[in-house]
């Protein structure tokens, strides 16, 4: 309760309280439920072109467009990066094909050993953490990801890789790193679909609902999530003006936050939310099938 009270004082536009993570120390919480490695972005990642910011809708949510699967639960495994990766590719695959398919995080946990060549020892490591951009690299090299139902999530530390190329359901065409400029996040989300994002999750441990806009939040990124849209004015207590916000899909189940979602205020790189953002494009299914012959 003490931590929740402290977070409430520092983040008065959201509601903080007792959650299923309240009994964990910060180090236990980071180790078991986060898992984003603090790595540099790969040198060969494409830089996303600057997009115009005029004529954007005031509010936008990919859930309303049918591009987002249900909230998943990573369990006590530091595999957040794999859920952020699959979420972005699920959205991109929907944009390319019109089909929403839940993709396999366990394939990434078991099979993805991709390393950043610029960083010694910086490799995707199952329940011990990883990075979305290197997971996109793996997915390109592997040819794609299987469906969740064909390679289901267990939440266990990396086991033997059971990847079956004949069951690939979605493939990556390319991915881009979005400029560290929060003005570019909204147009990229609207154009390219849900975005893979790194964030500092310290206030998420006690979050109940509302727009989180803490006065103080570190920029050290320790959690991979999915940005599915934005709003122009979220509810805040009377003494605070309404806050524009990002809509974040988390991977801690529906019994956390706002039915598994988090709202964090836009405009000031709060908790590092604009520091590690990437978009992905999927191969159209017909093209992918042609490539497999």
FENQUI-V698452 format. One record per pair of residues at least 4 apart in sequence whose ideal C-beta (glycine too) atoms are under 6 Angstrom apart, sorted by the first residue. I is the first residue (numbers start at 1). J is the second residue. Records with the same first field share a line. If there is no record, write none. Layout:
# FENQUI-V698452
I: J / J
This chain:
# FENQUI-V698452
3: 206
4: 16 / 17 / 206
7: 11 / 16 / 203 / 206
8: 16
10: 214 / 215 / 216
11: 203 / 212 / 214
13: 211 / 213 / 236 / 240 / 243
14: 210 / 212
15: 208 / 209 / 210
16: 206
17: 208
18: 22
19: 206
21: 29 / 205
24: 28 / 29
28: 32
29: 33 / 205
30: 34 / 222
32: 76
34: 80 / 201 / 222 / 223
35: 78 / 79 / 80 / 81 / 129
36: 80 / 81 / 198 / 221 / 222 / 223 / 224
37: 129 / 131
39: 116 / 119 / 122 / 131
40: 118 / 119
41: 45 / 133 / 177
42: 116 / 133
43: 118
45: 133 / 177
46: 176
47: 177
48: 176 / 178
51: 187
53: 183 / 187
56: 186
58: 232
59: 231 / 232
60: 190 / 229 / 230
61: 229 / 247
62: 67 / 68 / 194 / 228 / 229
63: 68 / 228
66: 100
67: 91 / 94 / 193
68: 228
69: 90 / 102
71: 254 / 260
72: 83 / 251
73: 253
74: 79 / 80 / 83 / 251
75: 155
77: 127 / 155
78: 127 / 128 / 129
79: 109 / 127
80: 223 / 224 / 251
81: 130 / 131 / 132 / 224
82: 105 / 108 / 109
83: 105 / 251
84: 132 / 196 / 224 / 225 / 226
85: 132 / 135
86: 90 / 103 / 105
87: 194 / 226
88: 194 / 196 / 280
89: 93 / 103 / 170 / 280
90: 103
91: 193 / 194
92: 193 / 280 / 281 / 282
93: 97 / 170 / 282
94: 100
95: 193
96: 282 / 284
97: 285
101: 147 / 169
102: 148
103: 145 / 170
104: 145 / 146 / 148 / 151
105: 153
106: 110 / 151 / 153 / 154
107: 111 / 145 / 146 / 151 / 163
108: 112 / 135
109: 126 / 158
110: 158 / 159 / 161
111: 161 / 163
112: 124 / 135 / 138
113: 123
114: 124 / 134 / 137 / 138
115: 122 / 123
116: 122 / 134
124: 130 / 134 / 135
125: 129 / 130
126: 157 / 158
127: 157
132: 196 / 224 / 278
133: 278
136: 172 / 175 / 280
138: 142
139: 145 / 172
140: 172
143: 165 / 168
144: 168 / 170 / 171
145: 170
146: 150 / 151 / 167 / 169
147: 169
150: 167
170: 282
171: 283 / 288
172: 280
173: 281 / 283
174: 281
175: 278 / 280
176: 279
177: 278
178: 184 / 188 / 277
179: 184
180: 274 / 275
182: 274
184: 188
185: 274 / 277
186: 230
188: 192 / 279
189: 195
192: 279
194: 226 / 228
195: 227 / 277 / 279
196: 278
197: 225 / 227 / 277
198: 221 / 224 / 276
199: 223 / 225 / 271 / 273
200: 217 / 218 / 220 / 271 / 272
201: 222 / 223
203: 212 / 214
207: 257
209: 258
211: 234 / 243 / 245 / 263 / 265
212: 264
213: 243 / 265
217: 270 / 271
219: 272
221: 272 / 276
225: 248 / 250
226: 249
227: 246 / 248
228: 247 / 249
229: 247
230: 246
231: 245
232: 244
233: 242
234: 243 / 245 / 263
236: 240 / 242 / 243
243: 265
244: 266
245: 263 / 265 / 266
246: 264 / 266
248: 262
249: 261
250: 260 / 262
252: 256
254: 259 / 260
257: 261 / 262
264: 270 / 273
265: 270
269: 274
283: 287 / 288
